[in-house]
Amino acid sequence: MPKGNNKMGFPIAMKIGVFGSYIVWLDMIEQGKVVATPEAGDVEAPWMLAPYSPKILQDTVDLFNALVREIKLRLPGGSTGTGDDLSPCIKEAILDTSNPQRGFAYHFAQKVKRPQFCYIAPGLEIPISSDDTAQPFASLRSDAKDIEILPLLLFRAVDNGASCMAPASGDECPFDYPFNRVDKYPSRLYLSCTSSYKDSFEDESILVLPFRIGAKGYAQKSDGARFGEKPNHADDDVRPIDTFSNVYQPGHQPLTEMHQVRLFCVLENWLGMVQRGDWKVDANGVMGDIDEWKKADTEESWEKYVIPPTW
């Protein structure tokens, strides 16, 4: 059993030191994530974390477009695909239900267009029509009093053409109340829900797999913790567990509120996979079925599925 490396978790702040922390904060300022607090009213600090910024939105859109270009360059000659490169991936009416205040999710899904191939990553399908983007949590909008944005599915997990479902709900659901009341929900890459009572990252995302991985002990989060391992756990012999929503997740974050991985980071990882040839392309887009994600818990490939520590 490989040992975990979660001593790279919160102590990352110690490793990078004051200068490293300064660089991280400077990057957040340049990205528009850290902004000055409005002068009106009582304020606890001179700065605040913005849910997202125009630069964060545009950088994420540009990265999605770069990924699409790299895949299209590798399509076999004569491939016609299924999309039109003109229609938004998700209809405006669906977005208004999940993201009524028209934040990051709304603008991202409106800006990116449905490309002329099916698969953006192994076993993850770009919706061919808006009928494929029915939002499983939309019916709970009235119960989500402290939730500003519902989980929004972007790319659906399929196996032999059939939509896959998450292996568990209830307490194991990666989304908070009231969304954990749903009996079953699809495996997807989601833009996660954000609440009104904490600093939000509207661009945070989560990959919900239709199976569990992690117990082999190779799969890790960005902080070095194995799946199921607690941050800064003193016991080096703690055993990892199988989970279905930890791939790409950051783990402990020393410089910001805890949040899930930013969509930009996931797309950046996928772009590298295509450019390096780790993922091959055929007429339908990125090759490989949903089982490809099991490689995240293998000795040979786990590092390719870990996002480097970031804010």
C-alpha positions, -999 to 999 in steps of 0.1 A, spaced: 0 0 0 16 33 -10 18 59 17 0 92 15 17 125 12 -8 148 30 21 166 47 20 186 15 -15 198 25 -19 228 47 19 230 52 21 240 15 18 275 29 48 268 51 68 254 21 61 283 -2 68 308 27 59 345 28 72 352 -7 52 323 -22 20 334 -4 26 369 -18 29 355 -53 -4 336 -49 -22 366 -36 -8 388 -64 -21 363 -89 -56 364 -74 -55 402 -75 -44 401 -112 -72 376 -120 -98 398 -103 -105 372 -76 -93 395 -48 -110 429 -49 -113 459 -26 -142 458 -2 -168 485 -10 -164 514 14 -201 516 23 -213 498 54 -194 479 81 -165 459 67 -143 434 84 -114 435 59 -102 458 32 -105 431 6 -129 403 -4 -130 373 -27 -152 379 -58 -173 349 -69 -156 353 -103 -143 380 -125 -146 389 -163 -110 377 -167 -116 344 -149 -146 338 -171 -128 347 -204 -97 327 -195 -120 297 -189 -138 302 -221 -105 306 -240 -92 274 -225 -123 254 -235 -120 268 -270 -83 258 -270 -92 222 -260 -118 221 -287 -93 232 -313 -67 206 -302 -93 179 -305 -106 191 -339 -70 192 -352 -67 155 -345 -101 144 -359 -97 120 -389 -101 136 -423 -137 138 -434 -152 137 -399 -184 157 -398 -193 154 -362 -227 161 -346 -227 197 -335 -228 230 -353 -201 251 -336 -228 278 -333 -253 267 -306 -247 272 -269 -240 240 -250 -270 247 -228 -302 266 -236 -309 299 -219 -341 287 -204 -323 259 -186 -296 283 -174 -321 307 -160 -335 280 -138 -301 269 -124 -284 303 -124 -311 329 -123 -288 358 -113 -268 350 -145 -233 345 -130 -203 324 -141 -223 293 -151 -248 312 -172 -222 333 -191 -198 303 -196 -225 280 -210 -237 308 -233 -202 317 -246 -189 283 -254 -205 266 -284 -213 229 -290 -184 215 -311 -187 191 -340 -177 160 -320 -192 141 -291 -165 134 -265 -146 162 -247 -129 136 -224 -130 98 -220 -166 88 -215 -177 124 -210 -201 135 -238 -209 171 -248 -247 173 -249 -259 169 -285 -291 188 -277 -306 206 -247 -327 176 -240 -295 159 -228 -289 187 -203 -320 183 -182 -309 195 -147 -316 168 -120 -317 193 -92 -339 220 -107 -370 208 -89 -354 217 -56 -349 254 -64 -377 265 -39 -360 245 -11 -326 259 -17 -330 290 4 -293 297 10 -281 284 -23 -276 310 -50 -267 286 -78 -278 250 -84 -254 223 -95 -252 226 -133 -242 196 -153 -219 203 -182 -207 170 -197 -225 137 -191 -209 104 -184 -220 76 -207 -212 39 -211 -220 23 -244 -242 53 -252 -263 51 -221 -262 78 -194 -245 67 -162 -258 74 -127 -238 83 -95 -233 52 -72 -247 69 -41 -269 97 -28 -280 109 6 -250 116 30 -226 105 2 -239 130 -23 -211 156 -30 -237 184 -29 -252 198 3 -288 199 14 -313 200 -2 -296 183 -32 -287 152 -12 -324 144 -10 -324 134 -47 -326 95 -48 -304 93 -79 -286 117 -102 -264 114 -133 -227 111 -133 -214 143 -149 -189 170 -147 -209 196 -128 -204 233 -120 -211 230 -83 -236 249 -62 -226 280 -43 -241 294 -12 -249 329 -1 -233 327 33 -196 321 24 -170 334 0 -180 316 -32 -161 303 -62 -188 302 -89 -164 285 -112 -158 255 -89 -166 221 -104 -168 184 -95 -165 152 -115 -190 127 -103 -180 92 -115 -204 62 -118 -180 41 -97 -157 44 -68 -119 46 -69 -91 54 -44 -87 23 -22 -56 12 -40 -39 42 -24 -25 59 -56 -52 85 -62 -45 118 -45 -58 153 -42 -38 184 -48 -27 186 -12 -12 151 -14 -40 134 7 -52 101 -6 -89 97 -11 -107 96 22 -77 108 41 -81 137 65 -59 168 61 -29 168 84 -37 133 97 -10 122 121 -13 85 112 8 76 82 -9 42 80 -44 56 76 -61 36 49 -75 53 17 -110 46 7 -130 43 -26 -149 75 -34 -166 87 -66 -162 125 -65 -126 132 -55 -107 132 -88 -91 166 -94 -102 179 -60 -77 202 -42 -81 190 -6 -70 215 20 -64 250 8 -43 273 31 -49 306 14 -87 307 6 -120 294 17 -124 256 11 -138 251 -23 -138 225 -51 -115 226 -81 -119 254 -105 -132 245 -140 -102 263 -155 -79 238 -138 -99 208 -151 -99 220 -187 -62 228 -184 -55 192 -174 -76 179 -202 -58 201 -227 -25 187 -216 -38 151 -219 -47 157 -255 -16 176 -264 7 150 -249 -12 122 -266 -23 106 -233 -58 108 -247 -62 98 -284 -89 112 -307 -111 95 -333 -141 107 -353 -162 110 -322 -137 131 -302 -116 119 -273 -114 81 -272 -118 58 -243 -148 48 -222 -157 60 -187 -135 33 -172 -105 53 -183 -109 73 -151 -100 43 -130 -64 50 -141 -64 79 -115 -59 51 -89 -30 33 -106 7 34 -100 14 42 -137 -10 71 -142 -22 87 -109 0 118 -113 -18 127 -145 -51 131 -126 -38 155 -99 -42 192 -103 -11 211 -90 -17 231 -58 -33 265 -66 -58 289 -52 
